[in-house]
Amino acid sequence: MNSSPPVPIISVRGVNKTYAGGFQALKNIDLAINRGEIFALLGPNGAGKTTLIGTICGIVNATSGTIVADGHDS
């Protein structure tokens, strides 16, 4: 039996994204997804879902915070 806590495959801590003009798409986002988990990102239009996925993939630069995907800083 393995009693060690799971290590997240994706870890998002304190992520913020403010676009030019002052629009804040992400505000202090914290998220941990463990290996093997099934995860859905749901929300209304304009909630920041695409921006969050873009920051995790490295397509969009977060204004602040940390993102680690499979042990690599994003």
LUMMIRO-35717 format. One record per atom (N, C-alpha, C): atom name; residue number from 1; y, x, z. Coordinates in Angstrom, 1 decimal. Atoms other than C-alpha are relative to their C-alpha. Example, Ala and Ser with C-alpha at 12.3 -4.5 7.8 and 13.67 -1.06 7.14 Angstrom:
! LUMMIRO-35717
<node><at>N</at><i>1</i><c2>-1.2</c2><c1>0.9</c1><c3>0.0</c3></node>
<node><at>CA</at><i>1</i><c2>-4.5</c2><c1>12.3</c1><c3>7.8</c3></node>
<node><at>C</at><i>1</i><c2>1.2</c2><c1>0.9</c1><c3>0.0</c3></node>
<node><at>N</at><i>2</i><c2>-1.1</c2><c1>-0.9</c1><c3>0.0</c3></node>
<node><at>CA</at><i>2</i><c2>-1.1</c2><c1>13.7</c1><c3>7.1</c3></node>
<node><at>C</at><i>2</i><c2>1.1</c2><c1>-0.8</c1><c3>0.8</c3></node>
***
This chain:
! LUMMIRO-35717
<node><at>N</at><i>1</i><c2>-1.2</c2><c1>0.8</c1><c3>0.0</c3></node>
<node><at>CA</at><i>1</i><c2>0.0</c2><c1>0.0</c1><c3>0.0</c3></node>
<node><at>C</at><i>1</i><c2>1.2</c2><c1>0.9</c1><c3>0.0</c3></node>
<node><at>N</at><i>2</i><c2>-1.2</c2><c1>-0.8</c1><c3>0.1</c3></node>
<node><at>CA</at><i>2</i><c2>3.4</c2><c1>1.4</c1><c3>-1.0</c3></node>
<node><at>C</at><i>2</i><c2>1.1</c2><c1>-0.8</c1><c3>0.8</c3></node>
<node><at>N</at><i>3</i><c2>-1.0</c2><c1>0.6</c1><c3>-0.8</c3></node>
<node><at>CA</at><i>3</i><c2>6.0</c2><c1>0.6</c1><c3>1.7</c3></node>
<node><at>C</at><i>3</i><c2>1.4</c2><c1>0.5</c1><c3>-0.3</c3></node>
<node><at>N</at><i>4</i><c2>-1.3</c2><c1>-0.5</c1><c3>0.3</c3></node>
<node><at>CA</at><i>4</i><c2>8.9</c2><c1>2.5</c1><c3>0.1</c3></node>
<node><at>C</at><i>4</i><c2>0.8</c2><c1>-1.1</c1><c3>-0.7</c3></node>
<node><at>N</at><i>5</i><c2>-0.8</c2><c1>1.0</c1><c3>0.6</c3></node>
<node><at>CA</at><i>5</i><c2>11.8</c2><c1>0.4</c1><c3>-1.0</c3></node>
<node><at>C</at><i>5</i><c2>0.1</c2><c1>0.2</c1><c3>-1.5</c3></node>
<node><at>N</at><i>6</i><c2>-0.1</c2><c1>-0.2</c1><c3>1.5</c3></node>
<node><at>CA</at><i>6</i><c2>12.1</c2><c1>-0.3</c1><c3>-4.8</c3></node>
<node><at>C</at><i>6</i><c2>1.3</c2><c1>0.7</c1><c3>-0.4</c3></node>
<node><at>N</at><i>7</i><c2>-1.2</c2><c1>-0.7</c1><c3>0.6</c3></node>
<node><at>CA</at><i>7</i><c2>14.4</c2><c1>1.9</c1><c3>-6.8</c3></node>
<node><at>C</at><i>7</i><c2>0.5</c2><c1>-0.8</c1><c3>-1.2</c3></node>
<node><at>N</at><i>8</i><c2>-0.5</c2><c1>0.8</c1><c3>1.1</c3></node>
<node><at>CA</at><i>8</i><c2>16.6</c2><c1>-0.1</c1><c3>-9.1</c3></node>
<node><at>C</at><i>8</i><c2>0.0</c2><c1>0.8</c1><c3>-1.4</c3></node>
<node><at>N</at><i>9</i><c2>-0.1</c2><c1>-0.6</c1><c3>1.4</c3></node>
<node><at>CA</at><i>9</i><c2>16.2</c2><c1>0.6</c1><c3>-12.9</c3></node>
<node><at>C</at><i>9</i><c2>1.4</c2><c1>-0.1</c1><c3>-0.5</c3></node>
<node><at>N</at><i>10</i><c2>-1.4</c2><c1>0.1</c1><c3>0.4</c3></node>
<node><at>CA</at><i>10</i><c2>19.8</c2><c1>-0.6</c1><c3>-13.3</c3></node>
<node><at>C</at><i>10</i><c2>0.7</c2><c1>-0.3</c1><c3>1.4</c3></node>
<node><at>N</at><i>11</i><c2>-0.8</c2><c1>0.1</c1><c3>-1.2</c3></node>
<node><at>CA</at><i>11</i><c2>22.4</c2><c1>-0.2</c1><c3>-10.5</c3></node>
<node><at>C</at><i>11</i><c2>1.4</c2><c1>0.0</c1><c3>-0.4</c3></node>
<node><at>N</at><i>12</i><c2>-1.5</c2><c1>0.1</c1><c3>0.3</c3></node>
<node><at>CA</at><i>12</i><c2>26.0</c2><c1>-1.4</c1><c3>-10.8</c3></node>
<node><at>C</at><i>12</i><c2>0.7</c2><c1>-0.2</c1><c3>1.4</c3></node>
<node><at>N</at><i>13</i><c2>-0.7</c2><c1>0.0</c1><c3>-1.3</c3></node>
<node><at>CA</at><i>13</i><c2>28.3</c2><c1>-0.7</c1><c3>-7.9</c3></node>
<node><at>C</at><i>13</i><c2>1.5</c2><c1>0.0</c1><c3>-0.1</c3></node>
<node><at>N</at><i>14</i><c2>-1.5</c2><c1>0.0</c1><c3>0.0</c3></node>
<node><at>CA</at><i>14</i><c2>32.0</c2><c1>-1.8</c1><c3>-7.6</c3></node>
<node><at>C</at><i>14</i><c2>0.6</c2><c1>0.1</c1><c3>-1.3</c3></node>
<node><at>N</at><i>15</i><c2>-0.5</c2><c1>-0.2</c1><c3>1.4</c3></node>
<node><at>CA</at><i>15</i><c2>32.5</c2><c1>-2.1</c1><c3>-11.3</c3></node>
<node><at>C</at><i>15</i><c2>1.1</c2><c1>-1.0</c1><c3>-0.3</c3></node>
<node><at>N</at><i>16</i><c2>-1.2</c2><c1>0.8</c1><c3>0.4</c3></node>
<node><at>CA</at><i>16</i><c2>35.9</c2><c1>-3.3</c1><c3>-12.5</c3></node>
<node><at>C</at><i>16</i><c2>0.3</c2><c1>0.4</c1><c3>-1.5</c3></node>
<node><at>N</at><i>17</i><c2>-0.5</c2><c1>-0.3</c1><c3>1.4</c3></node>
<node><at>CA</at><i>17</i><c2>37.2</c2><c1>-3.6</c1><c3>-16.1</c3></node>
<node><at>C</at><i>17</i><c2>1.2</c2><c1>-0.8</c1><c3>-0.2</c3></node>
<node><at>N</at><i>18</i><c2>-1.3</c2><c1>0.6</c1><c3>0.4</c3></node>
<node><at>CA</at><i>18</i><c2>40.8</c2><c1>-4.3</c1><c3>-16.9</c3></node>
<node><at>C</at><i>18</i><c2>0.4</c2><c1>0.4</c1><c3>-1.3</c3></node>
<node><at>N</at><i>19</i><c2>-0.4</c2><c1>-0.3</c1><c3>1.4</c3></node>
<node><at>CA</at><i>19</i><c2>41.8</c2><c1>-4.5</c1><c3>-20.5</c3></node>
<node><at>C</at><i>19</i><c2>1.5</c2><c1>0.2</c1><c3>-0.1</c3></node>
<node><at>N</at><i>20</i><c2>-1.5</c2><c1>-0.1</c1><c3>0.2</c3></node>
<node><at>CA</at><i>20</i><c2>45.2</c2><c1>-3.5</c1><c3>-21.9</c3></node>
<node><at>C</at><i>20</i><c2>0.6</c2><c1>-1.3</c1><c3>0.0</c3></node>
<node><at>N</at><i>21</i><c2>-0.6</c2><c1>1.3</c1><c3>-0.2</c3></node>
<node><at>CA</at><i>21</i><c2>47.6</c2><c1>-6.2</c1><c3>-21.1</c3></node>
<node><at>C</at><i>21</i><c2>-0.2</c2><c1>-0.6</c1><c3>1.4</c3></node>
<node><at>N</at><i>22</i><c2>0.2</c2><c1>0.4</c1><c3>-1.4</c3></node>
<node><at>CA</at><i>22</i><c2>46.2</c2><c1>-6.6</c1><c3>-17.6</c3></node>
<node><at>C</at><i>22</i><c2>-1.1</c2><c1>-1.0</c1><c3>0.2</c3></node>
<node><at>N</at><i>23</i><c2>1.1</c2><c1>0.9</c1><c3>-0.2</c3></node>
<node><at>CA</at><i>23</i><c2>43.3</c2><c1>-9.0</c1><c3>-18.2</c3></node>
<node><at>C</at><i>23</i><c2>-1.2</c2><c1>0.7</c1><c3>0.7</c3></node>
<node><at>N</at><i>24</i><c2>1.1</c2><c1>-0.6</c1><c3>-0.7</c3></node>
<node><at>CA</at><i>24</i><c2>40.7</c2><c1>-8.3</c1><c3>-15.6</c3></node>
<node><at>C</at><i>24</i><c2>-1.3</c2><c1>-0.8</c1><c3>-0.3</c3></node>
<node><at>N</at><i>25</i><c2>1.2</c2><c1>0.7</c1><c3>0.4</c3></node>
<node><at>CA</at><i>25</i><c2>37.3</c2><c1>-9.1</c1><c3>-17.1</c3></node>
<node><at>C</at><i>25</i><c2>-1.1</c2><c1>0.1</c1><c3>1.0</c3></node>
<node><at>N</at><i>26</i><c2>0.9</c2><c1>-0.2</c1><c3>-1.0</c3></node>
<node><at>CA</at><i>26</i><c2>35.2</c2><c1>-7.7</c1><c3>-14.3</c3></node>
<node><at>C</at><i>26</i><c2>0.7</c2><c1>0.4</c1><c3>1.3</c3></node>
<node><at>N</at><i>27</i><c2>-0.6</c2><c1>-0.3</c1><c3>-1.3</c3></node>
<node><at>CA</at><i>27</i><c2>36.1</c2><c1>-7.6</c1><c3>-10.6</c3></node>
<node><at>C</at><i>27</i><c2>-1.0</c2><c1>0.3</c1><c3>1.1</c3></node>
<node><at>N</at><i>28</i><c2>0.8</c2><c1>-0.4</c1><c3>-1.1</c3></node>
<node><at>CA</at><i>28</i><c2>34.1</c2><c1>-5.6</c1><c3>-8.1</c3></node>
<node><at>C</at><i>28</i><c2>-1.5</c2><c1>-0.5</c1><c3>-0.1</c3></node>
<node><at>N</at><i>29</i><c2>1.4</c2><c1>0.5</c1><c3>0.3</c3></node>
<node><at>CA</at><i>29</i><c2>30.6</c2><c1>-6.3</c1><c3>-9.6</c3></node>
<node><at>C</at><i>29</i><c2>-1.0</c2><c1>1.0</c1><c3>0.6</c3></node>
<node><at>N</at><i>30</i><c2>1.2</c2><c1>-0.7</c1><c3>-0.5</c3></node>
<node><at>CA</at><i>30</i><c2>27.5</c2><c1>-5.2</c1><c3>-7.7</c3></node>
<node><at>C</at><i>30</i><c2>-1.2</c2><c1>-0.7</c1><c3>-0.5</c3></node>
<node><at>N</at><i>31</i><c2>1.2</c2><c1>0.5</c1><c3>0.6</c3></node>
<node><at>CA</at><i>31</i><c2>24.1</c2><c1>-5.6</c1><c3>-9.2</c3></node>
<node><at>C</at><i>31</i><c2>-1.1</c2><c1>1.0</c1><c3>0.1</c3></node>
<node><at>N</at><i>32</i><c2>1.2</c2><c1>-0.9</c1><c3>0.0</c3></node>
<node><at>CA</at><i>32</i><c2>20.6</c2><c1>-4.1</c1><c3>-8.8</c3></node>
<node><at>C</at><i>32</i><c2>-1.1</c2><c1>-0.7</c1><c3>-0.6</c3></node>
<node><at>N</at><i>33</i><c2>1.2</c2><c1>0.6</c1><c3>0.7</c3></node>
<node><at>CA</at><i>33</i><c2>17.7</c2><c1>-4.8</c1><c3>-11.1</c3></node>
<node><at>C</at><i>33</i><c2>-1.1</c2><c1>1.0</c1><c3>0.2</c3></node>
<node><at>N</at><i>34</i><c2>1.2</c2><c1>-0.8</c1><c3>-0.3</c3></node>
<node><at>CA</at><i>34</i><c2>14.3</c2><c1>-3.4</c1><c3>-10.0</c3></node>
<node><at>C</at><i>34</i><c2>-0.9</c2><c1>0.0</c1><c3>-1.2</c3></node>
<node><at>N</at><i>35</i><c2>1.0</c2><c1>0.0</c1><c3>1.1</c3></node>
<node><at>CA</at><i>35</i><c2>11.6</c2><c1>-2.3</c1><c3>-12.5</c3></node>
<node><at>C</at><i>35</i><c2>-0.9</c2><c1>-1.1</c1><c3>0.2</c3></node>
<node><at>N</at><i>36</i><c2>1.0</c2><c1>1.1</c1><c3>0.0</c3></node>
<node><at>CA</at><i>36</i><c2>9.4</c2><c1>-5.2</c1><c3>-13.4</c3></node>
<node><at>C</at><i>36</i><c2>0.7</c2><c1>-1.4</c1><c3>0.2</c3></node>
<node><at>N</at><i>37</i><c2>-0.7</c2><c1>1.3</c1><c3>-0.2</c3></node>
<node><at>CA</at><i>37</i><c2>12.0</c2><c1>-7.9</c1><c3>-12.5</c3></node>
<node><at>C</at><i>37</i><c2>0.4</c2><c1>-0.7</c1><c3>-1.3</c3></node>
<node><at>N</at><i>38</i><c2>-0.5</c2><c1>0.8</c1><c3>1.1</c3></node>
<node><at>CA</at><i>38</i><c2>12.9</c2><c1>-10.7</c1><c3>-14.9</c3></node>
<node><at>C</at><i>38</i><c2>1.4</c2><c1>-0.4</c1><c3>0.5</c3></node>
<node><at>N</at><i>39</i><c2>-1.4</c2><c1>0.2</c1><c3>-0.4</c3></node>
<node><at>CA</at><i>39</i><c2>16.7</c2><c1>-11.1</c1><c3>-14.9</c3></node>
<node><at>C</at><i>39</i><c2>0.7</c2><c1>-0.7</c1><c3>-1.1</c3></node>
<node><at>N</at><i>40</i><c2>-0.9</c2><c1>0.7</c1><c3>1.0</c3></node>
<node><at>CA</at><i>40</i><c2>19.1</c2><c1>-13.5</c1><c3>-16.6</c3></node>
<node><at>C</at><i>40</i><c2>1.4</c2><c1>0.1</c1><c3>0.5</c3></node>
<node><at>N</at><i>41</i><c2>-1.4</c2><c1>-0.1</c1><c3>-0.3</c3></node>
<node><at>CA</at><i>41</i><c2>22.8</c2><c1>-13.1</c1><c3>-16.8</c3></node>
<node><at>C</at><i>41</i><c2>0.7</c2><c1>-1.3</c1><c3>-0.6</c3></node>
<node><at>N</at><i>42</i><c2>-0.6</c2><c1>1.3</c1><c3>0.4</c3></node>
<node><at>CA</at><i>42</i><c2>24.4</c2><c1>-16.6</c1><c3>-16.9</c3></node>
<node><at>C</at><i>42</i><c2>1.4</c2><c1>-0.2</c1><c3>0.5</c3></node>
<node><at>N</at><i>43</i><c2>-1.3</c2><c1>0.4</c1><c3>-0.4</c3></node>
<node><at>CA</at><i>43</i><c2>27.9</c2><c1>-17.9</c1><c3>-16.8</c3></node>
<node><at>C</at><i>43</i><c2>0.8</c2><c1>-0.6</c1><c3>-1.1</c3></node>
<node><at>N</at><i>44</i><c2>-0.8</c2><c1>0.7</c1><c3>1.0</c3></node>
<node><at>CA</at><i>44</i><c2>30.6</c2><c1>-19.8</c1><c3>-18.6</c3></node>
<node><at>C</at><i>44</i><c2>0.6</c2><c1>1.0</c1><c3>-1.0</c3></node>
<node><at>N</at><i>45</i><c2>-0.7</c2><c1>-0.8</c1><c3>0.9</c3></node>
<node><at>CA</at><i>45</i><c2>32.5</c2><c1>-18.5</c1><c3>-21.6</c3></node>
<node><at>C</at><i>45</i><c2>1.1</c2><c1>0.7</c1><c3>0.7</c3></node>
<node><at>N</at><i>46</i><c2>-1.1</c2><c1>-0.7</c1><c3>-0.6</c3></node>
<node><at>CA</at><i>46</i><c2>34.9</c2><c1>-15.8</c1><c3>-20.6</c3></node>
<node><at>C</at><i>46</i><c2>-0.3</c2><c1>0.6</c1><c3>1.4</c3></node>
<node><at>N</at><i>47</i><c2>0.4</c2><c1>-0.5</c1><c3>-1.3</c3></node>
<node><at>CA</at><i>47</i><c2>33.0</c2><c1>-14.9</c1><c3>-17.4</c3></node>
<node><at>C</at><i>47</i><c2>-0.2</c2><c1>1.5</c1><c3>0.2</c3></node>
<node><at>N</at><i>48</i><c2>0.2</c2><c1>-1.4</c1><c3>0.0</c3></node>
<node><at>CA</at><i>48</i><c2>32.5</c2><c1>-11.3</c1><c3>-18.4</c3></node>
<node><at>C</at><i>48</i><c2>-1.4</c2><c1>0.5</c1><c3>-0.2</c3></node>
<node><at>N</at><i>49</i><c2>1.4</c2><c1>-0.4</c1><c3>0.2</c3></node>
<node><at>CA</at><i>49</i><c2>28.8</c2><c1>-11.3</c1><c3>-19.3</c3></node>
<node><at>C</at><i>49</i><c2>-0.1</c2><c1>1.1</c1><c3>-1.1</c3></node>
<node><at>N</at><i>50</i><c2>0.1</c2><c1>-1.0</c1><c3>1.1</c3></node>
<node><at>CA</at><i>50</i><c2>29.3</c2><c1>-9.4</c1><c3>-22.6</c3></node>
<node><at>C</at><i>50</i><c2>0.7</c2><c1>1.3</c1><c3>0.4</c3></node>
<node><at>N</at><i>51</i><c2>-0.6</c2><c1>-1.2</c1><c3>-0.5</c3></node>
<node><at>CA</at><i>51</i><c2>31.7</c2><c1>-7.0</c1><c3>-20.9</c3></node>
<node><at>C</at><i>51</i><c2>-0.9</c2><c1>0.8</c1><c3>0.9</c3></node>
<node><at>N</at><i>52</i><c2>0.9</c2><c1>-0.6</c1><c3>-0.9</c3></node>
<node><at>CA</at><i>52</i><c2>29.2</c2><c1>-6.3</c1><c3>-18.2</c3></node>
<node><at>C</at><i>52</i><c2>-1.1</c2><c1>0.7</c1><c3>-0.7</c3></node>
<node><at>N</at><i>53</i><c2>1.0</c2><c1>-0.7</c1><c3>0.8</c3></node>
<node><at>CA</at><i>53</i><c2>26.4</c2><c1>-5.6</c1><c3>-20.7</c3></node>
<node><at>C</at><i>53</i><c2>0.5</c2><c1>1.2</c1><c3>-0.7</c3></node>
<node><at>N</at><i>54</i><c2>-0.6</c2><c1>-1.1</c1><c3>0.7</c3></node>
<node><at>CA</at><i>54</i><c2>28.7</c2><c1>-3.4</c1><c3>-22.7</c3></node>
<node><at>C</at><i>54</i><c2>0.3</c2><c1>1.2</c1><c3>0.9</c3></node>
<node><at>N</at><i>55</i><c2>-0.2</c2><c1>-1.1</c1><c3>-0.9</c3></node>
<node><at>CA</at><i>55</i><c2>29.5</c2><c1>-1.3</c1><c3>-19.6</c3></node>
<node><at>C</at><i>55</i><c2>-1.3</c2><c1>0.6</c1><c3>0.4</c3></node>
<node><at>N</at><i>56</i><c2>1.3</c2><c1>-0.6</c1><c3>-0.4</c3></node>
<node><at>CA</at><i>56</i><c2>25.9</c2><c1>-0.9</c1><c3>-18.7</c3></node>
<node><at>C</at><i>56</i><c2>-0.6</c2><c1>0.8</c1><c3>-1.2</c3></node>
<node><at>N</at><i>57</i><c2>0.4</c2><c1>-0.8</c1><c3>1.2</c3></node>
<node><at>CA</at><i>57</i><c2>25.1</c2><c1>0.2</c1><c3>-22.3</c3></node>
<node><at>C</at><i>57</i><c2>0.9</c2><c1>1.1</c1><c3>-0.4</c3></node>
<node><at>N</at><i>58</i><c2>-1.0</c2><c1>-1.1</c1><c3>0.3</c3></node>
<node><at>CA</at><i>58</i><c2>28.1</c2><c1>2.5</c1><c3>-22.4</c3></node>
<node><at>C</at><i>58</i><c2>0.9</c2><c1>-0.2</c1><c3>-1.2</c3></node>
<node><at>N</at><i>59</i><c2>-0.8</c2><c1>0.3</c1><c3>1.1</c3></node>
<node><at>CA</at><i>59</i><c2>29.8</c2><c1>0.7</c1><c3>-25.2</c3></node>
<node><at>C</at><i>59</i><c2>1.5</c2><c1>-0.3</c1><c3>0.5</c3></node>
<node><at>N</at><i>60</i><c2>-1.3</c2><c1>0.4</c1><c3>-0.6</c3></node>
<node><at>CA</at><i>60</i><c2>32.7</c2><c1>-0.5</c1><c3>-22.9</c3></node>
<node><at>C</at><i>60</i><c2>0.2</c2><c1>0.9</c1><c3>1.2</c3></node>
<node><at>N</at><i>61</i><c2>-0.3</c2><c1>-0.8</c1><c3>-1.2</c3></node>
<node><at>CA</at><i>61</i><c2>34.3</c2><c1>1.9</c1><c3>-20.4</c3></node>
<node><at>C</at><i>61</i><c2>0.5</c2><c1>-0.8</c1><c3>1.2</c3></node>
<node><at>N</at><i>62</i><c2>-0.5</c2><c1>0.7</c1><c3>-1.2</c3></node>
<node><at>CA</at><i>62</i><c2>34.6</c2><c1>0.5</c1><c3>-16.9</c3></node>
<node><at>C</at><i>62</i><c2>1.2</c2><c1>0.7</c1><c3>0.5</c3></node>
<node><at>N</at><i>63</i><c2>-1.3</c2><c1>-0.5</c1><c3>-0.5</c3></node>
<node><at>CA</at><i>63</i><c2>38.0</c2><c1>0.9</c1><c3>-15.3</c3></node>
<node><at>C</at><i>63</i><c2>-0.4</c2><c1>0.8</c1><c3>1.3</c3></node>
<node><at>N</at><i>64</i><c2>0.5</c2><c1>-0.7</c1><c3>-1.2</c3></node>
<node><at>CA</at><i>64</i><c2>36.2</c2><c1>1.9</c1><c3>-12.0</c3></node>
<node><at>C</at><i>64</i><c2>-1.4</c2><c1>-0.5</c1><c3>0.3</c3></node>
<node><at>N</at><i>65</i><c2>1.4</c2><c1>0.4</c1><c3>-0.4</c3></node>
<node><at>CA</at><i>65</i><c2>32.8</c2><c1>1.8</c1><c3>-10.3</c3></node>
<node><at>C</at><i>65</i><c2>-1.0</c2><c1>0.9</c1><c3>-0.6</c3></node>
<node><at>N</at><i>66</i><c2>1.1</c2><c1>-0.9</c1><c3>0.5</c3></node>
<node><at>CA</at><i>66</i><c2>29.5</c2><c1>3.4</c1><c3>-11.0</c3></node>
<node><at>C</at><i>66</i><c2>-1.1</c2><c1>-0.9</c1><c3>-0.6</c3></node>
<node><at>N</at><i>67</i><c2>1.1</c2><c1>0.6</c1><c3>0.7</c3></node>
<node><at>CA</at><i>67</i><c2>26.6</c2><c1>2.4</c1><c3>-13.3</c3></node>
<node><at>C</at><i>67</i><c2>-1.1</c2><c1>1.0</c1><c3>-0.2</c3></node>
<node><at>N</at><i>68</i><c2>1.1</c2><c1>-0.9</c1><c3>0.2</c3></node>
<node><at>CA</at><i>68</i><c2>23.2</c2><c1>4.0</c1><c3>-13.2</c3></node>
<node><at>C</at><i>68</i><c2>-1.1</c2><c1>-0.8</c1><c3>-0.7</c3></node>
<node><at>N</at><i>69</i><c2>1.1</c2><c1>0.7</c1><c3>0.7</c3></node>
<node><at>CA</at><i>69</i><c2>20.5</c2><c1>3.0</c1><c3>-15.7</c3></node>
<node><at>C</at><i>69</i><c2>-1.1</c2><c1>1.0</c1><c3>-0.2</c3></node>
<node><at>N</at><i>70</i><c2>1.2</c2><c1>-0.9</c1><c3>0.0</c3></node>
<node><at>CA</at><i>70</i><c2>17.0</c2><c1>4.6</c1><c3>-15.3</c3></node>
<node><at>C</at><i>70</i><c2>0.3</c2><c1>1.4</c1><c3>0.4</c3></node>
<node><at>N</at><i>71</i><c2>-0.3</c2><c1>-1.3</c1><c3>-0.5</c3></node>
<node><at>CA</at><i>71</i><c2>18.5</c2><c1>7.4</c1><c3>-13.3</c3></node>
<node><at>C</at><i>71</i><c2>1.1</c2><c1>0.8</c1><c3>-0.7</c3></node>
<node><at>N</at><i>72</i><c2>-1.1</c2><c1>-0.6</c1><c3>0.8</c3></node>
<node><at>CA</at><i>72</i><c2>21.3</c2><c1>8.2</c1><c3>-15.8</c3></node>
<node><at>C</at><i>72</i><c2>1.3</c2><c1>-0.7</c1><c3>0.2</c3></node>
<node><at>N</at><i>73</i><c2>-1.3</c2><c1>0.6</c1><c3>-0.1</c3></node>
<node><at>CA</at><i>73</i><c2>25.0</c2><c1>7.6</c1><c3>-15.2</c3></node>
<node><at>C</at><i>73</i><c2>0.4</c2><c1>-0.5</c1><c3>-1.4</c3></node>
<node><at>N</at><i>74</i><c2>-0.4</c2><c1>0.7</c1><c3>1.2</c3></node>
<node><at>CA</at><i>74</i><c2>26.3</c2><c1>5.2</c1><c3>-17.8</c3></node>
<node><at>C</at><i>74</i><c2>1.5</c2><c1>0.1</c1><c3>-0.2</c3></node>
***
